[in-house]
Amino acid sequence: MTNRLSGCHLPFAIRYLPSAIYHPHYNGIIRAVLSLPILFHFNQHFNQYAEIASKVCYRGLLKVLRSHPSTKFNIHISGTLIGALKWLDPEPLEMIRDGIKEGQFEILGSTYAQNIPYSSDDWDNARQIELHREVIKDTFGVEPTTFWNPERCWRQSLIPLIKDAGYERTLIEDHILRRGGVTTKNVIATKFGTQSLIVIPDDETLKHKFNFAAWFGRETQLLDYLQKDEACLAYAEDAEAMGLWGWERGVDPEYTWKNLDQLLTTLESQNGIKLIHFADAPAPQQTIDSIPDGSAAWMNASLKRDDAPYHEDGYADWFDFNKRSPKLTHFKQTYSIIRSRLQDVKANTHGAQQLKRAALHAFLANQYEYGCIGVGGLNYAGWENARTAVPISLAAKFADEPKEFVLIEDCNGDGSDEVLISDGKQLLIATAYGGRLLYWFDLGSGRQFIGNQLPVLTTEYHGDGGYPKVTPTRARRLPDSSSTELTDVLPPTPYGKFFPEWIWDGEPTPFKLPLRSMETNETTMPLIAQTRAFADHILLNSDENESRPEEWLDCRLEKNGVTFIRYLSDELTLEKSFRISRNNAVATYILRNHDTQPRSFRLRVTHELCPDYAEVIRGGRDALRFIEGRMPGALNTRTQTALVVTATRMWQSVERRVDFCALTIGLIYDVTLAPRSEQRFDMRLERATLS
């Protein structure tokens, strides 16, 4: 046989070495290049913890990657995390955007909220994938061609979903591929019907050895493993492994970033290793007609170890969990009901289309990691808040058939009735819990002004109309550039829960890690959200705590609105009537003293403002700014739409607070009522367009 490239004759033994090549300038064989795509998977819910993850992990990790500008990396970032970072800490998004522009990063697509497609309804899966692609295109200006399969659980029927969404390739764990008859760690293709998908092996052993090198600075295991004659295998890991996991266990992440930096330098110096984008992976070497169903190795391992992350008792493996988990069964039914409400919306008008889109976003965002062990459950806001899609989808139906009405209905399925008021152009939804305005929609344009349904608070779910309860938490120490002394530690070390037992074999002890307490003596107040508008806080006596707007109130329907009645004491009542006037939301307050003595109290009325909410989510913190002056409010800088607060009675002071995806304005009144008297005034939320 003659080598077509060099014309020389190859020895028989060399001809049949699939991963070796003969070089005419060397008297022997050199290793073929190993294609090594490195993927970091960034993921958090639409939660304030994303800010912690960013400051103790994402920033440092991305700075290390960007310090190797000629090296290719692959990035996946979930849609929920993108939304959270836009408000909380957009710097990592800018770093990713810069890496894409310079050709260093390839972005992968996935499901928006990292629900496990194996566990989820395929109608939901298709919408999840569509929404994530839209967010990636809007945020980074690219359309990914590689699909990250959340939590690595595989079924062959996912292929049409992935292909129809525009993806060409995905990753599947090597143990699943081996069960399907794949004998080499190489790129393959697989089919479902007439559609074919490229598959890159996701190497579990490689993942552990790479992490070991990054966490301890010991590279030998990894380099020895990479000397094997393999054509292409992928390292795929949570970005949180490079800082956050250690920080949560007292390890300074600066040490991890330093080790990772050195490891990347080492890999770059290896002639036989080429770090690549998934789009540049070698062509498939074989086609496998069907790959068997499979689940993530890490979940099966965690279910078998009581001390492992995300462990849940009582399940043999993930398939057993997926079949028998009560929480999955419960929310499967819940999601089914909400899905049917969304599918019932015809969306024949522009306003209905926009509102259905907003409802779908709320539904999908709150399926975060559905199907994963150790996540979610009853009263977990990150799943329960999917109910917020129901009132928004109802608004979409009203936008298709606008009319005037006042009605009572449990429109969000949280077990309590809401009052809906519409003049055919605007829709207000109020709750009897504190008599607050939960939602405000413009039915013609589909724009939303009150609601703020997407942020997920770290509190127990108390219904869509429940007033959020947040309390101070102990602040935790963030990374800094100060040197931390290394401490000797023995296996399993703080990282033991993430490793199989064999990783320690042959490694000299002790290991050295920079350990420090992450706790401080300071406390911090978490961001709040979903307080909504016309929230009345009452302070009757200076030595008592302010009463919150969360109790259940009596109400009566009026011709064009509704009145809520709040009993402040045996002698004092507050009546508040909602109505729509000139496309604005208006509340008339009547304060009554039934006593024979004068009574005084403080009334603080807060309004959580998010005008043109869809653009607030797209733009993040820069999308909103406070309006100062005699009409305080919030301006959407992307649309120049303002929402201001006015009142026929002047307030004593005004407060301004930055919340999670909204700005809150509070008007404070010091009230004195004469014996057996009443005072009345109007308060309005007015829309305006500022030039």
Beta strands, then each sheet from edge to edge (+ up, - down):
strand 1: 20-22
strand 2: 29-31
strand 3: 34-42
strand 4: 73-77
strand 5: 105-108
strand 6: 146-147
strand 7: 169-173
strand 8: 188-192
strand 9: 195-202
strand 10: 235-238
strand 11: 273-276
strand 12: 287-288
strand 13: 404-409
strand 14: 418-423
strand 15: 426-431
strand 16: 436-442
strand 17: 448-450
strand 18: 473-476
strand 19: 487-489
strand 20: 511-513
strand 21: 519-524
strand 22: 535-539
strand 23: 554-557
strand 24: 562-567
strand 25: 572-581
strand 26: 584-593
strand 27: 599-609
strand 28: 624-627
strand 29: 633-636
strand 30: 641-647
strand 31: 653-658
strand 32: 663-673
strand 33: 677-689
sheet 1: 1+ 2-
sheet 2: 5+ 4+ 3+ 10+
sheet 3: 5+ 4+ 3+ 11+
sheet 4: 6+ 7+ 9+ 8- 12-
sheet 5: 13+ 14- 15+ 16- 17+
sheet 6: 18+ 21-
sheet 7: 19+ 20-
sheet 8: 22+ 27- 32+ 31-
sheet 9: 23+ 24- 25+ 26- 33+ 30- 29+ 28-
end
